[in-house]
Amino acid sequence: MVTEPTKTKGGTTAPWTGRRAGGGGRIAQLAKRIRNAMAKIARNPVTALRVLLPRYGPFAAKAPDAEFRRAIRWSFGDLKRESLNAIFPGIEHIDVRVVRSYDREPLLSMTPSEVLAVGAMVRVLKPERILEIGTFEGNTTVNLAANAPSGARVFTLDLPPDWGRRYELDVPDIHFNAATGNHTGRQFIDTPHADGITQLWGDSAAFDWDEHSPFDFILIDGCHTYEYAVSDTRNALRVLRPGGAIVWHDYGMLEDVSRAVDECSREIRARAIRGTRLAVGFP
Ligand SMILES: C[S@@+](CC[C@H](N)C(=O)[O-])C[C@H]1O[C@@H](n2cnc3c(N)ncnc32)[C@H](O)[C@@H]1O
């Protein structure tokens, strides 16, 4: 591993608080979220209905569990949901190693079944060079490394710890998801998997995608605006080896990501993985 974790004064790494880059206390954050939500509803009432009706409408499931409720918000995307077995025939024979299964931040990490699906795809495709956009705490990174063939290298990109809160592309407040604490990659730092992982720092719209290319498997899970999803996808298509695969996270749940993937699916073969927020593309 190339980078060191930044320690707090006491010498230990403090837990990441999940606070957004916009700053402010809890009440200010809540007020901002309500303001943003109202503005979004006013801008696009049809989309608002598509999101809110399944959650709160007369037929909404009774789900007093925030994580479970998120499942019924997967309302976007035109791709048919298909089982992983239909997309990768034979995958049922694959065993996957899942590392730190429940060391997750519910609103930011992938779910265990998504990590499992990514691990299975890596087992089947055997990529030697993997790129992940959006490291966060490194749960997916460490699982990519745990399932990649020996000698494979995983590159993972996130915004640097001293990031100046300025994205390269325009990002409305509602899409701020920068996890610029001192905890990026903490799940793989100081583990035996770290040797196979290279932490990269930068904004995905500005970083040099060519430097470590080509890649066999690229996972896109950074900033989730339409513009970033398109930009990351375009760059990924350019640096992917023939026969490689691109995986997008948040397909079906986030409108912007879903739109970008749907558009891309007119150019390349893309499939949505049932039971997850993953889509996979084969250029
Ligand atoms: C949803 S989290 C990634 C979760 C991670 N893939 C996992 O499964 O645990 C999104 C991450 O992308 C990073 N990010 C956001 N915008 C980015 C950008 N423009 N360039 C690079 N990373 C970005 C955030 O700092 C955050 O750590």
The ligand as a Tripos MOL2 file, in Angstrom:
@<TRIPOS>MOLECULE
LIG
   27    29     1     0     0
SMALL
NO_CHARGES

@<TRIPOS>ATOM
      1 C1        -20.4100    5.7160   -1.9780 C.3       1 LIG1
      2 S1        -18.7600    5.9910   -1.4830 S.3       1 LIG1
      3 C2        -17.8940    4.5990   -2.1210 C.3       1 LIG1
      4 C3        -18.1830    3.3370   -1.3750 C.3       1 LIG1
      5 C4        -17.2110    2.2260   -1.6500 C.3       1 LIG1
      6 N1        -17.0690    1.9330   -3.0670 N.3       1 LIG1
      7 C5        -17.6910    0.9930   -0.9050 C.2       1 LIG1
      8 O1        -18.3210    0.1480   -1.5440 O.co2     1 LIG1
      9 O2        -17.4450    0.9150    0.3010 O.co2     1 LIG1
     10 C6        -18.2950    7.2480   -2.5890 C.3       1 LIG1
     11 C7        -16.8330    7.6540   -2.4530 C.3       1 LIG1
     12 O3        -16.4780    8.3990   -3.6180 O.3       1 LIG1
     13 C8        -15.6560    9.4710   -3.2460 C.3       1 LIG1
     14 N2        -15.8240   10.5080   -4.2630 N.ar      1 LIG1
     15 C9        -16.8360   11.3870   -4.3920 C.ar      1 LIG1
     16 N3        -16.6250   12.1850   -5.4390 N.ar      1 LIG1
     17 C10       -15.4660   11.7930   -6.0040 C.ar      1 LIG1
     18 C11       -14.7080   12.2550   -7.1200 C.ar      1 LIG1
     19 N4        -15.1400   13.2720   -7.8620 N.pl3     1 LIG1
     20 N5        -13.5360   11.6420   -7.4070 N.ar      1 LIG1
     21 C12       -13.0920   10.6050   -6.6490 C.ar      1 LIG1
     22 N6        -13.7710   10.1200   -5.5720 N.ar      1 LIG1
     23 C13       -14.9330   10.7150   -5.2580 C.ar      1 LIG1
     24 C14       -16.1710    9.8910   -1.8760 C.3       1 LIG1
     25 O4        -15.1700   10.5760   -1.1510 O.3       1 LIG1
     26 C15       -16.5560    8.5450   -1.2590 C.3       1 LIG1
     27 O5        -15.5100    7.9990   -0.4920 O.3       1 LIG1
@<TRIPOS>BOND
     1     1     2 1
     2     2     3 1
     3     2    10 1
     4     3     4 1
     5     4     5 1
     6     5     6 1
     7     5     7 1
     8     7     8 2
     9     7     9 1
    10    10    11 1
    11    11    12 1
    12    11    26 1
    13    12    13 1
    14    13    14 1
    15    13    24 1
    16    14    15 ar
    17    14    23 ar
    18    15    16 ar
    19    16    17 ar
    20    17    18 ar
    21    17    23 ar
    22    18    19 1
    23    18    20 ar
    24    20    21 ar
    25    21    22 ar
    26    22    23 ar
    27    24    25 1
    28    24    26 1
    29    26    27 1
@<TRIPOS>SUBSTRUCTURE
     1 LIG1         1 GROUP 0 **** ****
